[in-house]
Amino acid sequence: MASDPGSYSEKRELFSKQPKRQRNSDAPAPMARFGRRATGHDHEVSPCTSRKGNFSDSKLGDFLLDPSGGTQLTWEDEPKNVLVIKKYRDREVTVKFKEICQFLVEEKKLDVMVEKDVLSEKDVRNDLLFARTCGELRSFCADDEDCDQKLSEIDFVVSLGGDGTLLHISSLFQTSVPPILAFRLGSLGFLTSLDVSDYRPIIEKVLLGSASLTLRSRLNCTIVPAHSPAATPTSPLANGGRTDVHQETRRAIPSIIEGSGSSGSSDALPCVPRRLPTADQQFGARGRSSSVITRNTQTSHMLVLNEVVIDRGQSAFLSNLEILCNGRTVTDVQGDGLIVATPTGSTAYAAAAGASMVHPSVQAMVVTPICPHSLSFRPIMVPGGVKIEVRVPIGGRGTGAVSCDGKNRQELNHGDSVHITMSIYPLPCVAGIDPIADWFNSLSTCLQWNARAKQKHFDPYEAHEDEETVDGSHHPEM
């Protein structure tokens, strides 16, 4: 029997001969460019001090990262183009929409772009006081051929509505997203932390680059039919690890990956990479209703802000789904379906199904079963760097359906699969106070988290001489 190596050099040599780990479970680093002119950097506190003195000369460096500060917005050039997205068929929102557009066009001299359907609304079209500003507005439609070109010119986005409006904006930008000012004008507004009554100072603060961003991670969802080459184990999409992320990066920065152009030139990194086909381009202006199931025979891709839901569709049987993580089978789902959510989506459908609520700064995916026929199938969180594959088994009784952010519902036949990874293109939202405080405020005000009447305290009283103490049997009358 060989003796165990005792020296440090022998142990190090033995360790170097062992196979190295090829996969990293850490989430891919998000792109630090948001739109055409905006970039972000971690919030820093300087200098690093403590009760013992100054740390600026230590090995830790001159600055400490402040996780509560989020990502700080920085403009490489003066912002000029703004996209304003409003909630449909809401008069209160329309009033604020016209007011903010007048402020942006007439006072700030910005080029404002809106959706074409908004200009046809009665309250917008027939307002004579708004006619001058309305004539200065540019419009776009997701079905237009030049939609990509128009949206690539946007420097920041103003969202007037609720969470659904923010989901719609996410579907418009399938790669890099400009900074978003999400004003609370919807029904719930968990994701919208800005008060619309303060829109003037907030917009001016953003134009000066003095704002903090909450980076909401998104999921890269790929629906792979059974006959597709991507479903085979030898395909890059079937391999574990970061292949999907690398392909996404290759599409985003081809000049750097392919070696065309100089990495130091301004043309080396496109300001806004070419977008993938949006859900709106595939299914209409606002996407199809989740009750409509379509059949897609081609591999399709989309970025998801809230969650990917795989359920039993039109089948009356329990759904039978296989879950694979980095190419290895983890478990089967027998129930109504499965939810794979981002931390942002953990407070939506996943929370209703019993998942934990996760702060958007946590790089993870939340996997939650829907009504599982098992008492021990609990929701879990997995690292953001893994790849999750959900497959409809060939031998299952029923088929399934998949929907992304509550829309674009597609049928899944036997052998079809859904591949899910963390995207490198987050949704940057301007924070109201800071990312931590905004999240706890939304939990309290929108979801009434831990709302309960407080327990009353004991009223003080003076014990009488003839009353027994606690050690006795007689107590004062209440």
C-alpha positions in Angstrom: 0.0 0.0 0.0 1.3 3.4 -1.0 2.1 5.7 1.9 0.1 8.9 2.3 2.2 11.9 1.1 3.1 14.0 4.1 4.9 17.0 2.7 3.1 20.0 1.4 4.7 19.8 -2.0 3.7 16.1 -2.4 0.1 16.9 -1.5 0.0 19.9 -3.9 1.4 17.8 -6.7 -1.2 15.0 -6.0 -4.0 17.6 -6.0 -2.9 19.1 -9.3 -3.3 15.7 -11.0 -6.9 15.4 -9.9 -9.6 16.5 -12.4 -10.6 20.1 -12.0 -14.2 21.3 -11.6 -15.4 22.6 -14.9 -18.7 24.3 -13.8 -19.2 27.3 -11.7 -22.6 27.7 -9.9 -22.2 31.5 -9.5 -24.6 33.6 -11.6 -23.2 35.2 -14.7 -22.1 38.7 -14.2 -24.7 41.1 -15.6 -23.9 43.5 -18.3 -22.9 46.9 -16.9 -24.3 48.8 -19.9 -27.9 49.8 -19.8 -29.2 51.1 -23.2 -27.1 53.4 -25.3 -25.5 55.9 -22.9 -26.0 54.5 -19.3 -23.6 52.4 -17.3 -23.5 51.3 -13.7 -21.0 50.7 -11.0 -21.3 49.4 -7.4 -22.0 51.9 -4.8 -18.9 52.6 -2.7 -18.3 54.1 0.7 -15.0 56.0 1.2 -12.9 55.9 3.2 -13.2 52.6 4.9 -13.3 53.4 8.6 -14.2 51.6 11.8 -13.9 52.2 15.5 -10.3 51.2 15.3 -9.4 53.8 12.7 -8.9 54.1 9.0 -8.6 51.1 6.8 -7.6 52.9 3.6 -4.0 51.5 3.7 -5.1 47.9 4.3 -5.2 45.1 1.8 -8.9 45.4 1.5 -8.5 48.5 -0.7 -9.6 52.1 -0.4 -13.3 51.4 -0.7 -16.0 49.1 0.7 -19.0 48.1 -1.3 -22.3 49.2 0.2 -24.9 46.5 -0.7 -27.8 48.8 0.3 -26.8 51.4 -2.3 -27.4 49.2 -5.3 -25.7 50.1 -8.6 -25.0 53.8 -9.3 -26.2 55.2 -12.6 -23.6 56.9 -14.7 -24.1 58.7 -18.1 -21.4 58.5 -20.7 -23.1 61.3 -22.6 -26.1 63.6 -22.0 -29.4 61.6 -22.4 -31.6 62.8 -25.2 -34.2 60.1 -26.0 -36.8 58.8 -23.5 -39.5 56.2 -24.0 -42.8 56.7 -22.1 -44.9 53.6 -21.6 -48.4 54.0 -19.9 -51.1 51.7 -18.7 -53.9 51.3 -21.1 -57.5 52.5 -20.6 -56.9 54.4 -17.3 -57.8 58.1 -17.2 -55.8 58.8 -14.1 -52.7 57.5 -15.9 -53.5 59.4 -19.0 -53.6 62.7 -17.1 -50.2 62.0 -15.7 -48.9 60.8 -19.0 -49.7 64.1 -20.7 -48.3 66.1 -17.9 -45.0 64.2 -17.9 -44.7 64.3 -21.7 -45.2 68.1 -21.6 -42.5 68.4 -19.0 -40.0 66.2 -20.9 -40.7 67.9 -24.3 -41.2 71.5 -23.4 -39.0 72.0 -20.4 -36.3 69.3 -20.7 -36.1 69.4 -24.5 -36.0 65.7 -24.8 -37.2 63.5 -27.7 -40.1 61.4 -26.4 -41.2 58.2 -27.9 -44.5 56.4 -27.1 -46.5 53.4 -28.4 -48.6 54.0 -31.5 -51.8 52.8 -29.8 -51.4 55.5 -27.1 -51.8 58.3 -29.6 -55.1 56.9 -30.8 -56.7 57.0 -27.3 -59.6 59.4 -27.1 -58.3 61.4 -24.1 -55.0 61.9 -25.9 -56.2 62.5 -29.5 -59.0 65.0 -28.6 -57.1 67.1 -26.0 -56.5 70.5 -27.7 -54.2 71.6 -24.9 -52.0 68.6 -25.5 -52.0 68.9 -29.3 -48.7 70.8 -29.6 -46.8 68.3 -27.4 -48.5 65.4 -29.1 -47.2 66.6 -32.4 -43.7 66.4 -31.1 -44.0 62.8 -30.0 -42.5 59.9 -31.9 -44.3 56.6 -32.0 -43.4 52.9 -32.5 -45.1 49.6 -32.7 -43.6 46.2 -31.8 -44.7 44.8 -35.1 -42.9 47.4 -37.2 -39.7 46.4 -39.0 -37.8 49.4 -37.6 -38.8 48.6 -34.0 -35.3 47.4 -33.1 -33.7 50.5 -34.5 -36.1 52.9 -32.7 -35.7 51.2 -29.3 -32.0 51.1 -29.7 -32.0 54.9 -29.5 -33.7 55.0 -26.1 -31.6 56.4 -23.2 -34.1 55.8 -20.3 -37.7 54.7 -19.9 -40.6 56.2 -17.9 -43.2 53.6 -16.8 -46.6 54.9 -15.8 -48.6 52.0 -14.5 -48.1 49.0 -12.3 -46.3 45.7 -12.3 -47.9 44.6 -15.6 -46.5 47.7 -17.3 -43.1 46.9 -16.1 -43.4 43.3 -17.5 -44.5 44.8 -20.8 -41.3 46.9 -20.9 -39.2 43.9 -20.2 -40.7 42.1 -23.1 -39.9 45.0 -25.5 -36.1 44.8 -24.6 -34.9 41.3 -25.1 -31.2 42.2 -24.5 -29.8 45.4 -22.9 -32.5 47.5 -21.1 -32.2 51.3 -20.5 -32.7 52.6 -16.9 -36.4 52.5 -16.0 -38.3 55.0 -13.8 -41.2 53.0 -12.6 -43.9 55.3 -11.2 -46.6 53.7 -9.1 -50.0 54.1 -10.9 -51.2 50.5 -11.0 -53.4 48.2 -8.9 -50.7 46.8 -6.7 -47.4 48.3 -7.7 -45.0 46.0 -5.8 -42.2 46.6 -8.4 -42.9 50.3 -8.8 -41.3 52.3 -6.0 -41.5 55.9 -7.3 -44.2 58.3 -6.3 -45.6 60.0 -9.4 -46.3 63.2 -7.5 -42.5 63.7 -7.3 -41.8 63.0 -10.9 -40.0 66.4 -11.5 -37.2 66.0 -8.9 -36.9 62.3 -9.7 -36.4 62.9 -13.5 -34.0 65.8 -12.9 -32.0 63.6 -10.5 -31.8 60.8 -13.1 -30.7 63.3 -15.8 -27.9 64.4 -13.6 -26.8 60.8 -13.1 -27.4 60.9 -9.4 -29.6 57.8 -8.9 -29.3 54.3 -7.6 -30.4 51.3 -9.6 -32.0 48.0 -8.6 -30.8 45.3 -11.0 -33.7 42.8 -11.4 -32.3 39.6 -12.9 -34.1 37.9 -15.8 -34.3 34.4 -17.0 -33.3 33.2 -20.4 -36.0 30.7 -21.4 -35.6 28.4 -24.4 -38.5 26.2 -25.6 -37.0 23.2 -27.4 -39.3 20.8 -29.4 -38.6 17.1 -29.1 -37.4 16.8 -32.7 -35.0 19.8 -32.5 -31.3 19.1 -32.6 -31.0 21.3 -29.5 -32.7 18.5 -27.5 -29.9 16.0 -28.1 -27.2 15.6 -25.4 -24.5 16.6 -27.8 -26.1 20.0 -28.5 -24.7 23.0 -26.7 -28.2 23.7 -25.3 -28.2 20.3 -23.6 -24.8 20.6 -22.0 -24.6 21.8 -18.4 -22.8 25.0 -17.4 -22.6 28.3 -19.2 -23.0 27.5 -22.8 -26.3 29.4 -23.1 -24.8 32.4 -21.5 -21.8 32.3 -23.7 -24.0 32.2 -26.8 -26.0 35.1 -25.5 -22.8 37.1 -24.9 -21.6 36.2 -28.4 -24.8 37.7 -29.9 -24.4 40.7 -27.7 -20.8 41.6 -28.5 -19.8 40.0 -31.7 -16.9 42.4 -32.4 -15.2 41.3 -29.2 -15.9 37.6 -29.4 -15.1 37.2 -33.1 -12.1 39.6 -32.9 -13.5 42.1 -35.4 -12.6 45.7 -34.5 -10.4 46.9 -31.7 -11.5 46.3 -28.1 -10.4 49.8 -27.3 -12.5 51.6 -30.0 -15.9 52.9 -29.5 -17.3 50.5 -32.1 -16.0 47.4 -30.3 -19.0 47.2 -27.9 -22.3 48.0 -29.5 -24.4 50.4 -27.3 -27.5 48.2 -27.6 -27.1 44.7 -29.0 -29.6 43.4 -31.5 -32.7 42.2 -29.7 -34.1 38.7 -29.9 -37.6 38.5 -31.4 -39.9 39.9 -28.7 -43.0 38.3 -27.4 -45.0 41.2 -28.9 -43.6 40.5 -32.3 -44.7 36.9 -32.1 -48.1 37.3 -30.4 -49.3 40.9 -30.9 -49.1 44.3 -29.3 -49.6 43.1 -25.7 -49.1 39.4 -26.1 -51.8 36.7 -26.2 -53.9 35.8 -23.2 -52.6 33.0 -21.1 -55.8 31.1 -21.8 -54.9 30.8 -25.5 -52.4 27.9 -26.2 -50.4 28.0 -29.4 -48.2 25.3 -30.9 -44.6 26.3 -31.8 -42.6 23.8 -33.8 -39.5 25.8 -33.8 -37.0 26.6 -30.9 -38.0 29.9 -29.4 -36.2 32.2 -26.9 -37.4 34.9 -24.6 -36.2 36.8 -21.5 -38.5 36.6 -18.5 -38.7 39.0 -15.6 -41.1 37.1 -13.2 -41.4 33.4 -13.8 -41.6 30.5 -16.3 -44.6 28.3 -15.5 -44.9 24.8 -16.9 -48.3 23.2 -16.1 -50.6 20.5 -17.4 -52.2 22.7 -20.0 -55.5 21.3 -21.3 -54.9 17.9 -19.9 -57.1 16.6 -17.1 -54.3 14.4 -15.7 -51.7 15.3 -13.2 -48.7 16.8 -14.9 -45.6 14.6 -15.0 -42.5 16.6 -15.5 -38.8 15.7 -15.3 -36.5 18.3 -13.7 -32.8 18.3 -14.7 -30.1 20.6 -13.2 -26.9 20.9 -15.2 -27.8 17.9 -17.2 -28.6 15.6 -14.3 -32.0 14.4 -13.3 -33.1 15.9 -10.0 -36.7 14.8 -9.5 -40.1 14.4 -11.1 -43.1 16.7 -10.6 -46.5 15.1 -10.2 -49.0 17.8 -9.6 -50.4 20.8 -11.4 -47.0 22.1 -12.6 -43.8 23.9 -11.7 -42.8 27.5 -11.3 -39.2 28.7 -12.0 -39.0 32.3 -10.8 -36.5 35.1 -10.5 -36.1 36.8 -7.1 -38.4 39.5 -8.6 -41.0 36.8 -9.4 -40.7 35.2 -6.0 -43.3 37.7 -4.7 -45.8 36.9 -7.5 -47.2 33.5 -8.5 -44.4 31.7 -6.6 -45.4 33.4 -3.3 -49.0 32.3 -3.8 -47.7 28.7 -4.3 -45.8 28.8 -1.0 -42.3 30.0 -2.0 -40.1 32.2 0.1 -39.9 35.9 -0.9 -36.4 36.7 -2.1 -34.7 40.2 -2.5 -33.9 41.0 -6.1 -30.2 41.4 -5.4 -29.9 37.7 -4.6 -28.6 35.8 -7.6 -30.7 32.7 -7.5 -33.7 30.9 -9.1 -36.7 29.8 -7.1 -38.2 26.4 -8.0 -41.7 25.9 -6.7 -44.1 23.1 -7.4 -47.8 23.9 -8.0 -50.1 21.7 -5.9 -47.7 18.7 -5.8 -49.2 15.3 -5.0 -46.5 14.9 -2.3 -46.3 16.1 1.3 -42.5 16.6 1.1 -42.0 18.5 -2.1 -41.0 21.9 -0.8 -39.9 25.0 -2.8 -36.2 25.4 -3.2 -33.6 28.0 -4.3 -30.8 27.1 -6.6 -27.7 29.2 -7.6 -28.1 31.6 -10.5 -25.3 29.9 -12.5 -27.0 26.5 -13.0 -29.1 25.4 -15.9 -32.6 24.0 -15.2 -34.3 21.8 -17.8 -38.0 20.8 -17.5 -39.1 18.1 -19.8 -42.4 16.5 -20.6 -41.6 12.7 -20.6 -42.4 10.6 -23.6 -44.2 8.1 -21.5 -46.3 10.5 -19.6 -50.1 10.4 -19.7 -50.7 14.1 -20.5 -49.0 16.9 -22.3 -48.2 20.3 -20.9 -48.0 24.1 -21.5 -45.5 26.8 -20.8 -46.1 30.5 -20.2 -43.6 33.3 -19.6 -44.6 36.2 -17.3 -48.3 35.1 -17.7 -48.4 35.4 -21.5 -47.2 33.7 -24.6 -48.7 30.3 -23.6 -47.4 27.5 -25.7 -48.2 23.8 -25.8 -45.6 21.2 -24.8 -45.9 17.7 -26.3 -44.2 14.6 -25.2 -40.4 15.0 -25.4 -40.5 18.8 -25.5 -38.4 20.6 -22.9 -37.8 24.1 -21.5 -34.3 25.2 -20.8 -33.8 28.0 -18.2 -30.7 29.9 -17.3 -29.9 33.3 -15.7 -29.6 36.1 -18.3 -26.8 38.6 -18.4 -29.3 41.4 -19.2 -31.0 42.5 -16.0 -33.8 45.1 -15.7 -32.3 48.3 -14.2 -35.0 50.1 -12.2 -34.3 53.5 -10.5 -34.7 53.1 -6.7 -36.8 55.4 -4.6 -34.9 55.3 -1.3 -32.5 52.4 -1.9 -32.9 48.8 -3.0 -33.2 47.4 0.5 -35.7 50.0 1.9 -37.8 49.9 -1.3 -38.2 46.1 -1.0 -39.3 46.1 2.6 -41.6 49.1 2.0 -43.3 47.1 -0.8 -43.7 44.1 1.4 -45.4 46.1 4.1 -47.6 48.4 1.9 -48.5 46.1 -1.0 -48.6 42.6 0.6 -49.2 43.6 4.2 -46.3 41.5 5.3 -46.6 40.5 8.9 -49.4 42.9 9.5 -51.0 42.2 12.9 -52.5 44.0 15.8 -49.9 44.4 18.5 -50.4 42.7 21.8 -51.6 45.0 24.6 -49.3 45.7 27.5 -50.3 45.2 31.1 -51.8 48.3 32.8 -49.8 49.4 35.8 -51.6 49.1 39.2 -50.7 49.5 42.8 -51.0 46.4 45.0 -53.1 46.8 48.1 -51.9 45.7 51.5 -54.5 42.9 51.8 -53.7 41.4 48.3 -51.6 38.3 48.0 -48.4 38.4 46.0 -47.7 36.1 43.1 -46.6 33.4 45.6 -50.1 33.4 47.2 -53.5 32.3 46.0 -55.3 35.6 45.9 -54.8 38.0 42.9 -56.2 41.5 42.4 -59.4 41.8 40.5 -59.1 42.6 36.8 
